């Protein structure tokens, strides 16, 4: 087996592989090399020299170009490869792999046959790059090993920014096969060095083997294995064990006049306020995207960020609303921009707060000029709405001092938030753990440019995780319920919505989310009373008025409060009907879910029949 590899390895790579001493790694590399037929295999460890090698290779291969500010580079994915492609992402199924009907799937044998045919010879004339990472802090109960194999130095460079080096962690496997594997090829490249055969883009997930195969793409959501692709593998593993793998931020909330920090996790679909919630000024960030949750010996919920970096949406990051991120994006550090406009070595993105946007430059469409149109005669924006930045968390001023803790942080609050223009109030607290699971399970959001397809469509997205749930939805919800039952101290659960509108206008500003989260933090510590309603506990006007004044120096009127927190009874009942229709199509949905739904439906129906009103103020409820 190793003799087959020798023809691809130089002496340095051979030494790295020999030192690892893992026959399962060697066997996979033999299979991958036979399939993809690279010119050579470059196996990399954790040294600074090897990390620097990848940085330089990404520039040498023109997958990244240096910008004016030291350490900044720009990467373009190409005009047809700018978001996660759910249609081309499929889970490989067998008779024992059961999925929700909404999850895109394909028979395992048929899927492997198809993607192997696309991967065959895909690395001809290119290097196969092999790198080892650790999901979660190293040497902890959260640690999971992952091997990334790719012909794209941009992908490996992104992994180096986003994840902890894992070569030493792999050695601790003592030659076992307890690791995830990700094989990626950008495929044939065009004159801009971007993926050419995007119509043959495929991302196939083999949960039974812990592997993901990805071809004919470069956008990180499809190509960087340890991100959402690894999340699917971790969800499968977690739901067959006793922990949770979630699409969640982790943030430390620091109230102004209290010497305490309260840790929250939060699930938000892409472009629904997730990173901005994790980056609220005055709070600290542990992670902005993916968390593993485990019960500790005392029965408390602990969470760890599996990443060490951020792959964030850059649209609307400006010095007023996101001062910390904006500062990081405009000062020297190692950072990759993607799919923004570049003119004279300077990046420009949508909503950055500058009026001097150039009328020419280079963007995802190639050479760009103001008024340029695509093949459908639609004007091309100067930057893509799903343009991104990739950087290390340690570069941020507000990184939490415990973000690397091997034991994780104690979670006291859980947030579920979507993009909803007409129903949900800005913040509400679950009446119980079961109600909190229901809140997460019934999360809806209006689609954005982060996913290929039409925007502005109401989409049901349980726990902001539905795209990644590779077990039956009923089992997934049951595991959340069981997880809570095992805890001696359950986190409080809250639903947020930053996008409520009235007469077409948002009812709050971007800064208001700080008030909603501070109220939730105060509820955990019994600082505030609340109004019980069928949809959950709602804030009292006096408490919010005080918070707005003390924290933002702003007068918060009773009219604003009523506009935001009045219960839209008819809208909630419409939502319940949608949820009934949806969940009735699924199998084995837990009884606790239906109990909460029926209680809420009955209470809202009674109050509507009694008052004959569509919308009711919070103080109407006892």
SULGIHU-V337784 format. One line per field, one symbol per residue. psi: psi as a letter, one per 40 degrees, with the letter a starting at -180 (. if undefined). burial: I if it has 24 or more other ideal C-beta (glycine too) atoms within 12 Angstrom, else O. A space follows every 50 residues. Layout:
# SULGIHU-V337784
psi->???
burial->???
This chain:
# SULGIHU-V337784
psi->ddddddeehiddddddddddfhdddddddddddddefidihhhiaeiddd ddddddddddefeihiadhhehihhheieefeihgddehihhiidehiii dehhiihdddddddddddeheeeheiihhhihihhiiifieehhihhhhi ehddddddddddiihedddddeefeifgiiihhhheahiaeefihdfdef hhhhhgddefihhhifidhdeddhdebeddddddddddeebfahhigiih ihhhidfhgihhhiihhhihfeedddddfhheiihdiedhihhihadeei hiiiheieahgihehehidddgddddddeeihihhhihfihhhfehihih feeiefhieiahadeahiiheiiaeefhhhidiidfiiihiideeidfhh eeeehdeaihheihhhiahheeciidhihieidddddddddehiihiaee hhahiehhhhghffedeehfiidddddddddddddehdghiihihiheeh ihfeiieiidddddddddddddddefdiiihhideahiiidddddddddd defihhidddddddehhgddddddddddddddddeiifhidddddddddd dddddddddddfidhhidedi.
burial->OOOOIOOIIOOOIIOIIOOIOIOIIIOIIIIIIOIIIIOIIIIIIIOOOI IOIIIOIIIOIOIIIIIOOOIIIIIIIIIIIIIIIIOIIIIIIOOOIIII OIIIIIOIOOIIOOIIOIIOOIIOOIIIIIIIIIIIIIOIOIIIIIIIII IIIIIIIIIIIIIIIIIOIIIOIOOOOOIIIIIIIIIIIOOIIIIIIIOI IIIIIIIOIIIIIIIIIIIIIIIIIIIIIIIIIIIIIIIOOOIIIIIIII IIIIIOOOOOIIIIIIIIIIIIIIIIIIIIIIIIIIIIIIIIIIIIOOOO IIIIIIIIIIIIIIIIIIOOIIIIIIOIIIOOIIIIIIIIIIIOOIIIII IIOOOOIOOOIIIIIOOIOOOIOOOOOOOIIIIIIIIIIIIIIIIIOIII OIIIIOOIIIIIIIIIIIIIIIIIIIIIIIIIIIIIIIIIIIIIIIIIII IIOOOOOIIIIIIIIIIIIIIIIIIIIIIIIIIIOIIOOIIIIIIIIIII OOOOOIIIOIIIIIIIIIIIIIIIOOOIOIIIIIIIIIIIIOIIOIIIOO IIOOOIOOOIIIIIIIIIIIIIIOIIOOIOOIIOOIOOIIOIIIOIIOOI IOIIOOIIOOOOOOIIIIOOIO
